[in-house]
Amino acid sequence: MRQFGAQRDVKRQFTVIAQSYIINVIYNIDREVFEMANAWQVLSAYQTNNRYFLVDSFRRSRAAAAAASPETKQPVNYPLARYAFNQFMQTAAFSTASLLQSAKSVQQSADQISTNSSALFKRKADTSDSTSVSVKADTAAPLGNWKVKVDSIAQSQKNTGLQFKQDDPTSLAQKTHQFTLTAGGKTTSLSVSIYDWDTNEQVLGKVKNAINGANLGVHANLIQQKLSGTLQLELTGDATGKDHGFTLADTEGSVVTDLGLSNVTREASDAVYSINGRSEQSSDTNEITLSQGKLHIALKSASSEEINVSVKPDSSEIIKQVQSLLQGYNGFQSAAAKNAGLLNSAMLQGWQRSLNDANMDRLGIVKQADGTLKLDEAKLTDHFERDAAGVIRSLTGLSGVATGLGQAAERLQALPPEALLNKGSSQYKSFTNYGFAGALQSYLPVPMTGLLFNGYF
């Protein structure tokens, strides 16, 4: 502990810390204590506690404890906080933190565009008749237009049995009835046991369960006619196409004949269609693909006219990504404008050079009077649908907007923090004169009263 007159033993430091975007002014503080503090936590503590930095409270608490000891019983005076340096340190910390955080946001948006470039190749498929066909395009599907004519759609076979009063006793013979079901090139024998006390509903239920339990690609369902109180079996093939029909035949008993299960009410058939007026084609399913499998068309019903199918670029993703990039850029411009006198204007010019007017126009980006950028979504959508490849180059190419801004943001974050400040400002000069002086000089705007504690104040 010494009076202010013992000035030669007092050390001062002005330390600028780049890590995590904060300037920390440290005056006679143990270096190892500072290095243990995370700079971003320091800024958070400053924002929430209205202090310059976390370690300042450590320094002050130690100084206060020493001052309150029985040997001194002297108050601790903090003259620096009462003068303009206080505001300068606060403004410098917040300005550089805000600027660098905005730069980081720009770089993250640019990196996202670069790493997720496949999203820029998303497609939007449309049809002039959604009741006849539906369409879906994969990422990077070729752009273009097609004309589709649907003559008939693919269908599965359907058999419809006879109707029976559900509560009446069955007329089938009491015995075990055996029959075969042939589907998909495979024949399987099935059987049901019929008893005198069975009702028609019970018999139909037994046959239904036998068919469904075989898992042969044929589904049995009980159809109830509520007005007449009757039931009938309906058998439907799982697969469409003329090669996916099925047959039933009695081998012991007459369950197939008596229930009318061989009555075909809809034949299995292929889809018949044509593309761009060429010859008819057929398919055993209603799902067809074009453009090397990247365009999927589902045939839903026959059409008397040709149906237009189009594949265009999906502009929603590129709009979202460009908006995110501009949001970060505008945040940076706002932070720079707010602290124009404090920040180094020459350092900020690199941002302007990274913007190419032709690329901005192709992307629908308009520069505002205040230096911020605004996106014309309609213009971007129009350009993107007419020349998707050119728009993507303007965004992600070597001289693209996202590429240039990402590189500018990266360079800015690599600079030492003092390079962000305007060293010609009077506040900066006055502060650094104080911070770097070899010994306390009489011209300093700090009162020469109170006590100094080496290592604490």
C-alpha positions in Angstrom: 0.0 0.0 0.0 1.4 3.4 -1.0 0.3 7.0 -1.3 -0.1 8.4 -4.9 3.2 10.1 -4.6 5.0 6.7 -4.9 4.1 6.7 -8.6 7.1 4.8 -10.0 5.9 1.5 -8.5 2.5 1.7 -10.0 1.9 -0.2 -13.3 -0.8 0.4 -15.8 -2.0 -1.8 -18.7 -4.5 -1.2 -21.5 -5.2 -4.7 -22.8 -7.4 -5.4 -25.8 -8.7 -8.9 -25.9 -10.0 -10.2 -29.3 -11.3 -13.5 -28.2 -15.1 -13.7 -28.1 -15.7 -10.1 -29.3 -15.1 -7.9 -26.3 -12.6 -5.2 -25.4 -11.5 -5.5 -21.7 -9.7 -2.6 -20.1 -7.6 -3.9 -17.3 -5.8 -1.7 -14.9 -3.3 -3.3 -12.6 -4.9 -6.8 -12.5 -3.2 -10.1 -12.2 -3.0 -11.5 -15.8 -3.6 -15.1 -14.8 -6.9 -14.1 -13.1 -8.1 -12.4 -16.3 -7.1 -15.3 -18.5 -9.3 -17.7 -16.5 -12.4 -15.6 -17.4 -14.3 -16.4 -20.5 -14.6 -13.2 -22.5 -18.2 -13.9 -23.6 -19.2 -14.5 -20.0 -17.5 -11.2 -19.3 -19.7 -9.4 -21.8 -22.8 -11.2 -20.5 -21.9 -10.1 -16.9 -21.4 -6.6 -18.1 -24.8 -6.5 -19.8 -26.7 -7.9 -16.8 -24.7 -6.3 -14.0 -23.7 -3.0 -15.6 -20.0 -3.6 -15.0 -17.2 -3.5 -17.4 -16.1 -7.1 -16.9 -16.4 -10.0 -14.6 -12.9 -9.8 -13.2 -13.5 -6.1 -12.3 -15.7 -7.3 -9.4 -12.9 -9.6 -8.3 -10.4 -6.8 -8.3 -12.7 -4.4 -6.5 -13.7 -6.9 -3.8 -10.1 -7.6 -3.0 -9.3 -3.9 -2.9 -12.4 -3.2 -0.7 -11.3 -6.0 1.7 -7.8 -4.6 2.0 -9.2 -1.0 2.6 -11.5 -2.2 5.4 -8.7 -4.0 7.3 -7.7 -2.7 10.8 -4.4 -1.4 9.4 -6.0 1.0 6.9 -9.7 1.6 7.6 -9.6 3.9 4.5 -12.3 4.0 1.8 -11.5 2.8 -1.7 -11.8 5.5 -4.3 -12.5 4.6 -7.9 -12.0 7.9 -9.8 -11.9 6.3 -13.2 -15.6 5.4 -13.1 -16.6 9.1 -12.6 -15.0 10.3 -15.9 -15.4 10.0 -19.6 -13.2 6.9 -19.8 -16.1 5.0 -18.2 -18.4 5.8 -21.1 -15.7 5.2 -23.6 -14.9 1.7 -22.3 -18.7 0.9 -22.2 -19.2 2.2 -25.8 -16.1 0.5 -27.1 -17.1 -2.9 -25.6 -20.6 -2.8 -26.9 -19.8 -1.4 -30.3 -17.2 -4.0 -31.1 -19.2 -6.8 -29.6 -22.3 -5.8 -31.6 -20.3 -5.3 -34.8 -18.5 -8.6 -34.6 -21.6 -10.5 -33.6 -23.3 -9.2 -36.7 -20.3 -10.2 -38.8 -20.5 -13.7 -37.3 -24.2 -13.9 -38.2 -23.4 -12.9 -41.8 -20.7 -15.6 -42.0 -23.0 -18.2 -40.5 -25.7 -17.4 -43.1 -23.2 -17.5 -45.9 -21.8 -20.9 -44.6 -25.3 -22.3 -44.4 -26.0 -21.3 -48.0 -22.7 -23.0 -49.1 -23.2 -26.2 -47.1 -26.9 -26.5 -47.9 -26.6 -25.6 -51.6 -28.8 -28.6 -52.6 -31.7 -26.7 -51.1 -31.3 -24.2 -53.9 -32.1 -26.9 -56.4 -35.5 -27.8 -54.9 -38.3 -28.1 -57.4 -42.0 -27.1 -57.6 -44.2 -29.4 -59.8 -47.7 -28.4 -61.0 -50.5 -29.9 -63.1 -53.4 -28.4 -65.0 -55.7 -31.1 -63.8 -55.1 -32.4 -60.3 -58.1 -34.7 -60.5 -56.5 -36.8 -63.2 -52.8 -36.7 -62.3 -50.7 -35.5 -59.3 -47.0 -34.7 -59.7 -43.9 -34.5 -57.5 -40.4 -33.5 -58.5 -37.2 -34.5 -56.7 -34.4 -32.1 -55.9 -32.5 -31.1 -59.0 -35.2 -32.6 -61.3 -34.8 -31.3 -64.9 -36.9 -28.2 -65.5 -39.6 -28.3 -68.3 -43.1 -29.0 -69.4 -44.8 -32.2 -70.4 -48.2 -33.2 -71.8 -49.8 -36.3 -70.3 -52.9 -38.1 -71.7 -54.5 -40.8 -69.5 -56.6 -43.3 -71.4 -57.2 -45.6 -68.4 -55.7 -46.2 -65.0 -54.3 -49.4 -63.6 -56.8 -51.3 -61.5 -56.9 -54.4 -59.3 -59.3 -57.3 -59.7 -62.5 -57.3 -57.7 -64.9 -60.2 -57.1 -68.3 -59.6 -55.5 -70.3 -62.5 -53.9 -74.0 -63.1 -53.6 -76.1 -61.4 -51.0 -77.5 -63.3 -48.0 -79.8 -62.4 -45.1 -77.3 -62.1 -42.3 -79.3 -63.7 -39.5 -80.8 -66.6 -41.5 -79.3 -70.1 -41.0 -76.9 -71.1 -43.7 -78.0 -73.3 -46.6 -74.5 -74.7 -47.1 -73.9 -78.4 -46.3 -72.6 -79.2 -42.9 -69.0 -80.3 -43.6 -65.5 -79.1 -44.2 -65.4 -77.2 -47.5 -62.1 -77.0 -49.3 -61.1 -74.5 -52.1 -58.1 -73.1 -53.7 -57.0 -69.5 -54.2 -54.5 -68.7 -56.9 -52.8 -65.3 -56.9 -49.4 -64.1 -58.0 -48.6 -67.4 -59.6 -49.1 -69.4 -56.4 -52.0 -71.7 -55.5 -53.0 -72.3 -51.9 -55.6 -74.7 -50.5 -58.0 -73.3 -47.9 -60.8 -74.8 -45.9 -63.7 -73.8 -43.6 -65.9 -76.0 -41.4 -69.7 -75.4 -41.7 -72.2 -76.4 -39.0 -76.0 -76.6 -39.0 -76.3 -73.8 -36.4 -74.2 -71.4 -38.4 -75.9 -68.3 -39.7 -75.0 -66.7 -43.1 -73.1 -64.0 -41.3 -71.0 -66.6 -39.5 -70.2 -68.6 -42.7 -69.2 -65.5 -44.6 -67.0 -64.5 -41.6 -65.2 -67.9 -41.7 -64.5 -67.6 -45.4 -63.3 -64.0 -45.0 -60.9 -65.0 -42.2 -59.5 -68.0 -44.2 -58.7 -65.8 -47.2 -57.2 -62.9 -45.3 -55.2 -65.3 -43.1 -53.5 -66.8 -46.2 -51.8 -63.5 -47.0 -51.8 -64.1 -50.8 -52.4 -60.5 -51.9 -56.2 -60.8 -51.9 -58.2 -59.0 -49.3 -61.8 -60.2 -48.3 -64.3 -57.8 -46.8 -67.9 -58.1 -45.6 -70.2 -55.6 -47.2 -73.4 -54.9 -45.4 -76.6 -53.6 -47.0 -78.4 -52.0 -44.1 -81.7 -51.3 -45.9 -82.1 -54.9 -47.0 -80.3 -56.5 -44.0 -78.0 -58.5 -46.3 -74.3 -59.3 -46.3 -72.0 -60.3 -49.2 -68.3 -61.0 -49.5 -66.1 -58.7 -51.6 -62.6 -59.8 -52.7 -60.0 -57.3 -53.9 -56.5 -57.9 -55.2 -53.8 -55.8 -53.5 -51.8 -55.1 -56.7 -53.0 -53.4 -59.8 -52.1 -54.6 -63.4 -53.4 -57.3 -65.7 -50.9 -59.8 -64.4 -52.1 -59.6 -60.8 -55.5 -61.2 -61.1 -56.7 -64.1 -58.9 -59.0 -67.1 -59.2 -60.9 -69.3 -56.7 -62.1 -72.9 -57.2 -63.9 -75.6 -55.1 -62.0 -78.8 -54.4 -64.2 -80.3 -51.7 -67.7 -79.0 -51.1 -69.3 -75.9 -52.8 -68.4 -72.8 -50.7 -67.0 -70.9 -53.7 -70.0 -71.7 -55.9 -72.7 -71.3 -53.3 -71.3 -67.9 -52.1 -70.7 -66.6 -55.7 -67.1 -65.8 -55.0 -65.9 -66.4 -58.6 -68.1 -63.4 -59.9 -65.5 -60.9 -61.3 -66.9 -57.4 -61.2 -63.7 -55.6 -62.1 -60.9 -57.1 -64.2 -57.2 -56.5 -63.3 -55.8 -54.0 -65.8 -52.8 -51.9 -66.8 -52.7 -48.1 -67.0 -52.6 -46.8 -70.6 -51.2 -43.3 -71.2 -49.1 -41.2 -73.5 -46.5 -38.5 -73.0 -46.1 -35.5 -75.3 -48.3 -37.1 -78.0 -46.1 -40.1 -78.5 -47.4 -43.7 -78.8 -49.4 -45.2 -76.0 -47.6 -46.8 -73.1 -48.8 -49.2 -70.4 -47.9 -49.7 -66.8 -49.1 -52.2 -64.2 -49.2 -49.4 -61.6 -50.4 -45.8 -61.6 -47.1 -44.5 -60.6 -44.9 -43.5 -63.5 -41.5 -41.6 -63.6 -39.9 -39.3 -66.1 -36.6 -37.3 -66.2 -34.3 -40.1 -65.1 -36.7 -41.0 -62.2 -36.8 -37.5 -60.7 -40.3 -36.6 -61.8 -43.1 -38.7 -60.3 -46.6 -38.7 -61.9 -49.5 -40.5 -60.2 -52.4 -41.4 -62.6 -55.7 -40.9 -60.8 -58.4 -41.0 -63.5 -58.8 -41.1 -67.3 -58.8 -37.8 -69.1 -60.2 -36.7 -72.4 -57.7 -33.9 -72.9 -53.9 -33.7 -72.5 -52.8 -32.5 -69.1 -50.0 -30.0 -68.7 -47.3 -30.9 -66.2 -44.6 -28.4 -65.3 -41.4 -28.4 -63.2 -40.1 -25.1 -62.0 -37.4 -24.0 -59.5 -38.8 -23.7 -56.0 -37.9 -20.1 -55.0 -39.1 -20.4 -51.4 -35.8 -21.8 -50.2 -33.5 -19.2 -51.9 -35.8 -16.4 -50.6 -35.4 -17.7 -47.1 -31.6 -18.0 -47.3 -31.1 -14.6 -49.0 -33.4 -12.9 -46.3 -31.3 -14.5 -43.6 -28.1 -13.2 -45.2 -29.5 -9.7 -45.6 -30.7 -9.7 -42.0 -27.1 -10.3 -40.8 -25.7 -7.7 -43.2 -28.3 -5.0 -42.2 -27.5 -5.7 -38.5 -23.9 -5.1 -39.3 -24.7 -1.8 -41.1 -26.9 -0.7 -38.3 -24.1 -1.3 -35.7 -21.6 0.4 -37.9 -23.8 3.5 -38.4 -24.7 3.8 -34.8 -21.0 4.0 -33.8 -19.6 5.8 -36.9 -17.3 8.1 -35.0 -15.9 5.3 -32.9 -15.3 2.7 -35.5 -12.6 2.5 -38.2 -14.4 3.5 -41.5 -11.6 2.2 -43.7 -12.0 -1.2 -42.2 -15.7 -1.2 -43.1 -15.2 -0.5 -46.8 -14.4 -4.1 -47.5 -18.1 -4.9 -47.1 -19.1 -2.6 -49.9 -16.5 -4.1 -52.2 -17.8 -7.6 -51.7 -21.2 -6.6 -53.3 -21.4 -6.9 -57.1 -24.1 -4.7 -58.6 -25.0 -7.2 -61.4 -25.3 -10.1 -58.9 -27.4 -8.0 -56.5 -29.7 -7.1 -59.4 -30.1 -10.7 -60.4 -31.0 -11.6 -56.8 -33.5 -8.8 -56.5 -31.4 -7.1 -53.8 -31.9 -3.3 -53.6 -29.6 -0.9 -51.7 -31.4 1.5 -49.4 -30.5 5.1 -48.7 -29.2 4.2 -45.2 -26.9 1.5 -46.6 -29.1 -1.5 -45.7 -30.2 -4.0 -48.3 -33.8 -5.0 -49.1 -35.0 -8.1 -51.1 -37.5 -7.8 -53.9 -39.0 -11.3 -53.6 -41.1 -11.0 -56.7 -38.1 -10.0 -58.8 -36.0 -12.8 -57.3 -38.7 -15.4 -58.0 -39.1 -14.2 -61.6 -35.3 -14.3 -62.3 -35.0 -17.7 -60.5 -37.8 -19.3 -62.6 -36.3 -18.0 -65.8 -32.6 -18.6 -65.0 -32.1 -20.7 -61.9 -28.5 -21.5 -62.7 -27.6 -17.9 -63.2 -29.2 -16.8 -59.9 -27.5 -19.5 -58.0 -24.1 -18.4 -59.4 -24.9 -14.8 -58.4 -25.4 -16.1 -54.8 -22.8 -18.8 -54.4 -20.3 -18.4 -57.3 -16.7 -17.2 -56.8 -17.9 -13.6 -57.0 -21.4 -14.3 -55.6 -23.0 -12.2 -52.9 -23.0 -14.9 -50.2 -19.4 -15.8 -51.1 -18.2 -12.2 -50.9 -20.0 -11.3 -47.7 -18.9 -14.6 -46.0 -15.3 -13.8 -46.8 -15.5 -10.2 -45.7 -17.1 -11.3 -42.4 -14.4 -13.9 -41.9 -11.6 -11.3 -42.5 -13.3 -8.8 -40.1 -13.4 -11.4 -37.3 -9.8 -12.2 -37.8 -8.7 -8.6 -37.1 -7.4 -7.5 -33.7 -10.1 -5.6 -31.9 -8.1 -2.3 -31.8 -8.2 -2.3 -35.6 -12.0 -1.9 -35.4 -11.7 1.4 -33.5 -11.1 4.9 -35.0 -7.7 5.7 -33.5 -8.1 9.3 -34.6 -10.9 10.0 -32.2 -10.2 12.3 -29.3 -11.6 9.7 -26.8 -9.4 7.0 -28.1 -6.3 9.2 -28.0 -7.0 10.5 -24.5 -7.7 7.0 -23.2 -4.6 5.4 -24.7 -2.4 8.3 -23.5 -3.6 7.4 -20.0 -3.4 3.7 -20.4 0.2 3.6 -21.9 1.9 6.3 -19.9 5.0 5.1 -18.2 4.2 6.7 -14.9 1.3 8.7 -13.5 1.6 12.2 -14.9 0.1 15.4 -13.5 -1.9 16.0 -16.7 -4.1 12.9 -16.1 -7.8 13.8 -15.6 -7.8 11.7 -12.4 -7.9 13.2 -8.9 -4.7 12.6 -7.0 -6.5 11.6 -3.8 -7.1 8.4 -2.0 -5.0 5.2 -2.0 -3.7 2.9 -4.7 -3.2 -0.8 -4.1 -0.6 -2.5 -6.2 -2.1 -5.5 -8.0 -5.7 -4.6 -7.2 -6.6 -1.2 -8.5 
